[in-house]
Amino acid sequence: MRVDNQTLKLDPFITQTSPNGKEYKVIAIEKDLTIAPKWIGRTEKYHWRVYIRFTETNKKAVFTFDYTDNCIKKEMI
């Protein structure tokens, strides 16, 4: 999944680095069931929410992805 020009790996066991040099880990992934799934080709697609935690500050953020894995929303929580 891509956020801006960086690839977000969904592996919770690796530490990743943001473009501004902050380290983070993926802590949760969930389907956004408030939005109905959609058939694209022969595959049922969903909106997804990916939660990350910055290792240095323990602040958390969530990224929302659409049916085609484009990041449509970023917010700190």
N, C-alpha and C positions, 0 to 999 in steps of 0.2 A: 504494500500500500504506500502511496506517495503523499507526502505533505509538502507542499510547495515544490522545491527541487530536491528533496531528500527522501530516500526510501526508508520507511518505518518497518523494521523487522518485528514480527509478532512473537518471537521467542522470549519467554519471560526469564530465561536463565542467562541471558547476555546483557551486558551493560553497553548502551549505545551513547553516542555523543551528538548533541544537537548542533546546528550550524553556528551557534554562538558559543560553543565550547562547554556547555553544561551536560553532565552525564545523567542518564535516566534509564529506567527499566519499565517494560510493559508489565502492568500488574493485573489487568483484567480485560476481557474482550466479551462483548455481548451483542446480541441482535437487538435492533431497535424495533420492538414489536408494536410501537405506536404508528408505524408506517407499514402499510400492506406490502407483502412481497409481490414481485413482478417477474413474469416469465420473459427471459431474454434468450432467444434461441430455444434450446431444450433444457435450460437450466433455470431453476427458481432462484432469484436473487433477492437479497435483503439489504437494508441499511444496517451499518455496524457502528458500534461505539467502542473505541479503544482508549483505555485508561492508562496513563503513565505516571510515574513518581520520580521526581528529580532526586538523585541520591544525596546531593549536598545539602539541600534545604528541606527535603521531605514534602515539598509542595506537589500538588497533583494537578493534572490536566486531563481533559478528555477531547478526543478527536472524533467527529462524526463523518462517516463515509457513506456515499450514495451507492446505488446499485452497481455502478461500474468502478468502484473503489477510488473515486475522487473525493478528496477531503472537502467537505462543504461547511464545516464549522469547527472552530477551535475555541476552547474556553478553559480558564483556570477554575478549579473547584476547591 
